[in-house]
Amino acid sequence: MRASATGRVLTDPRGGSFRFDAGAVCLDFAHTGGEGPFAVFESLHQPADLAAWLAVLPPGVSPTTPVTTAELIAAKILRQAIWVAAHARADHLPLPADAVAVINAAAAEAPLVPELAADGATVGWAAPVTATQAMSTFAREMIELLTGPLADRIRECASDNCPLVFVDSSRPNARRWCAMERCGNRHKLRAHRARKATDA
C-alpha cells in the first residue's frame, strides 16, 4: 500500500510541529503514538481519532461503520508491533516473535478492497469499509516491506536522540534524517558551531 504521497505532520507536545514522511503508510501509522515514554505523543485517544486519521490521504479510508473501542485497541497493538519490527530491522536484529505474531494476525483479516470509480480514473474502497480492514492492509504492507527489496533501507533517524524510523526509497539511498527541517538542520547547526569553536 505504499503510496506516492506518504507522510504526516507530527506535533511535539512541548511545542512545534514538522512534516515527517516515513515512506510507507504503515510506518506513518506507527508514529501516531506509542507506549512508555512515547505515550506523550499519543494522537489516537478515541475511536473517532482513528477514523479521522484514516480519512486523510493516504490512505483515504472512511469507515462505513463507526470505529469501535475494540478496533482502536487492536490498532494500537498493531501499531506497536510495526514500530518494534521496524526498529529491529533497522538495527539488523531478529524480529521479536510477538511482533511478528501480531502483524500476521492482523494481516489474516480481510483487507481493504480497491474499487475503480465510474470515471475510470480514480479509485476508492469497496464497501463495507472498516478499521479492521485498514489494519489488515497496513499489516500486509509491513510484511511486504520487511520481505521486499526495500527491507535493508528501513532506518532510524541518524540523530542521537531521535527514534523516528523510515524507509528510504530514494534513488541515491542516502537519506539520514527523519526530516531536514528538524534533525537535519540541527545537525548542520551543531557542525557549524563546532567548526567555529575549532577556528576560534
C-alpha positions as CSV (number, residue, x, y, z in Angstrom):
1,M,0.0,0.0,0.0
2,R,3.0,2.3,-0.3
3,A,1.7,5.5,-1.8
4,S,3.4,8.2,-3.9
5,A,2.5,10.8,-1.3
6,T,3.0,9.5,2.2
7,G,3.8,11.5,5.3
8,R,2.0,13.4,8.0
9,V,2.6,16.4,10.3
10,L,3.9,15.4,13.7
11,T,3.3,17.6,16.7
12,D,5.7,17.7,19.6
13,P,3.8,18.0,23.0
14,R,6.4,20.5,24.1
15,G,5.6,22.7,21.1
16,G,6.3,22.8,17.4
17,S,5.5,20.6,14.5
18,F,7.1,19.3,11.3
19,R,6.3,17.1,8.4
20,F,7.6,13.6,8.6
21,D,7.4,11.1,5.7
22,A,8.1,7.6,6.8
23,G,8.0,6.3,3.2
24,A,5.1,3.8,3.8
25,V,1.6,4.3,5.2
26,C,2.1,1.5,7.8
27,L,5.2,3.3,9.1
28,D,3.3,6.7,9.1
29,F,0.7,4.9,11.2
30,A,3.4,3.6,13.6
31,H,4.2,7.2,14.5
32,T,0.7,8.2,15.7
33,G,1.7,7.5,19.4
34,G,3.2,4.7,21.4
35,E,3.9,3.1,24.7
36,G,6.0,4.0,27.7
37,P,8.0,7.3,27.1
38,F,6.3,7.7,23.7
39,A,2.8,7.8,25.3
40,V,3.1,11.6,25.4
41,F,2.9,11.6,21.6
42,E,-0.4,9.7,21.6
43,S,-2.9,11.1,19.0
44,L,-5.4,8.2,18.9
45,H,-7.3,8.8,22.1
46,Q,-10.8,7.9,20.9
47,P,-12.2,5.7,18.2
48,A,-13.1,8.9,16.3
49,D,-9.4,9.9,16.3
50,L,-8.6,6.7,14.4
51,A,-11.4,7.3,11.9
52,A,-10.1,10.8,11.3
53,W,-6.5,9.6,10.8
54,L,-7.7,7.0,8.3
55,A,-9.8,9.5,6.4
56,V,-6.7,11.6,5.4
57,L,-4.9,10.7,2.2
58,P,-3.2,8.4,2.3
59,P,-4.9,6.0,2.9
60,G,-8.1,8.0,2.5
61,V,-10.3,5.4,4.2
62,S,-13.7,6.4,5.5
63,P,-15.1,3.6,7.5
64,T,-18.8,2.8,6.6
65,T,-19.3,1.7,10.2
66,P,-18.2,3.6,13.3
67,V,-14.8,2.6,14.6
68,T,-15.2,0.6,17.8
69,T,-13.2,0.8,21.0
70,A,-12.1,-2.8,20.4
71,E,-10.8,-1.8,16.9
72,L,-8.9,1.1,18.4
73,I,-7.2,-1.2,21.0
74,A,-6.3,-3.7,18.2
75,A,-5.0,-0.8,16.1
76,K,-2.7,0.3,18.9
77,I,-1.4,-3.2,19.4
78,L,-0.6,-3.5,15.7
79,R,1.0,0.0,15.7
80,Q,3.3,-1.1,18.5
81,A,4.2,-4.3,16.6
82,I,5.0,-2.4,13.5
83,W,7.1,0.0,15.5
84,V,9.1,-2.8,17.2
85,A,9.6,-4.7,14.0
86,A,10.8,-1.7,12.1
87,H,13.3,-0.8,14.7
88,A,14.5,-4.4,14.9
89,R,15.1,-4.4,11.1
90,A,16.8,-1.0,11.2
91,D,19.1,-2.3,13.9
92,H,19.8,-5.6,12.0
93,L,18.3,-7.7,14.8
94,P,15.9,-10.6,14.6
95,L,12.2,-9.5,14.7
96,P,10.6,-10.3,18.0
97,A,8.3,-13.2,17.8
98,D,5.4,-11.4,19.5
99,A,5.6,-8.5,17.0
100,V,5.6,-11.0,14.1
101,A,2.6,-12.8,15.5
102,V,0.6,-9.6,15.9
103,I,1.4,-8.5,12.3
104,N,0.5,-11.9,10.9
105,A,-2.8,-12.0,12.8
106,A,-3.8,-8.5,11.6
107,A,-2.8,-9.5,8.0
108,A,-5.0,-12.6,8.2
109,E,-8.1,-10.4,8.4
110,A,-9.9,-9.3,5.2
111,P,-8.1,-6.2,3.8
112,L,-9.4,-3.1,2.1
113,V,-10.6,-3.8,-1.4
114,P,-9.8,-1.2,-4.0
115,E,-12.7,-0.1,-6.2
116,L,-12.5,1.7,-9.5
117,A,-14.8,4.7,-9.8
118,A,-17.3,5.2,-12.6
119,D,-15.0,7.7,-14.2
120,G,-12.4,5.0,-14.7
121,A,-9.6,7.3,-13.4
122,T,-10.0,7.3,-9.6
123,V,-10.1,4.6,-7.0
124,G,-11.8,4.3,-3.7
125,W,-12.5,1.4,-1.3
126,A,-15.3,-1.1,-1.8
127,A,-18.0,-1.1,1.0
128,P,-18.2,-2.2,3.7
129,V,-15.1,-0.4,4.9
130,T,-13.9,-1.0,8.4
131,A,-10.9,0.0,10.6
132,T,-10.1,-3.8,10.9
133,Q,-9.7,-3.9,7.1
134,A,-7.4,-0.9,7.2
135,M,-5.3,-2.6,9.8
136,S,-5.1,-5.7,7.7
137,T,-3.9,-3.6,4.8
138,F,-1.3,-1.9,7.0
139,A,-0.1,-5.3,8.3
140,R,0.2,-6.7,4.7
141,E,2.2,-3.6,3.7
142,M,4.5,-4.1,6.6
143,I,5.1,-7.7,5.6
144,E,5.8,-6.7,2.0
145,L,8.2,-4.0,3.3
146,L,10.1,-6.4,5.6
147,T,10.5,-9.1,2.9
148,G,10.8,-6.9,-0.2
149,P,13.7,-5.0,-1.9
150,L,13.5,-2.1,0.5
151,A,13.9,-4.2,3.7
152,D,17.5,-3.1,4.1
153,R,16.5,0.5,3.7
154,I,14.5,0.7,6.9
155,R,16.4,3.1,9.1
156,E,16.2,5.1,12.2
157,C,17.0,8.8,12.1
158,A,20.7,9.4,12.4
159,S,20.3,11.9,15.2
160,D,21.5,10.6,18.6
161,N,18.1,11.2,20.3
162,C,15.5,10.8,17.6
163,P,13.7,7.4,17.4
164,L,11.7,8.0,14.2
165,V,12.0,5.3,11.7
166,F,11.5,5.4,7.9
167,V,12.1,3.5,4.7
168,D,14.5,5.2,2.2
169,S,13.0,4.7,-1.2
170,S,15.1,7.4,-2.8
171,R,17.3,6.5,-5.8
172,P,20.6,7.5,-4.2
173,N,19.7,5.7,-1.0
174,A,21.2,8.5,1.1
175,R,18.5,9.6,3.5
176,R,19.8,10.0,7.0
177,W,17.3,12.2,8.8
178,C,13.6,12.0,9.8
179,A,13.3,15.4,8.2
180,M,15.9,18.0,7.1
181,E,13.8,20.8,8.7
182,R,14.2,19.0,12.1
183,C,17.2,16.7,12.8
184,G,19.0,17.5,9.6
185,N,19.1,21.2,10.3
186,R,20.0,20.6,14.0
187,H,23.0,18.5,12.8
188,K,24.1,21.2,10.4
189,L,23.8,23.8,13.1
190,R,25.9,21.8,15.6
191,A,28.5,21.1,13.0
192,H,28.7,24.8,12.2
193,R,29.1,25.7,15.8
194,A,31.8,23.0,16.2
195,R,33.7,24.4,13.3
196,K,33.5,28.0,14.7
197,A,34.7,26.8,18.0
198,T,37.7,25.0,16.4
199,D,38.6,28.1,14.4
200,A,38.4,30.4,17.4
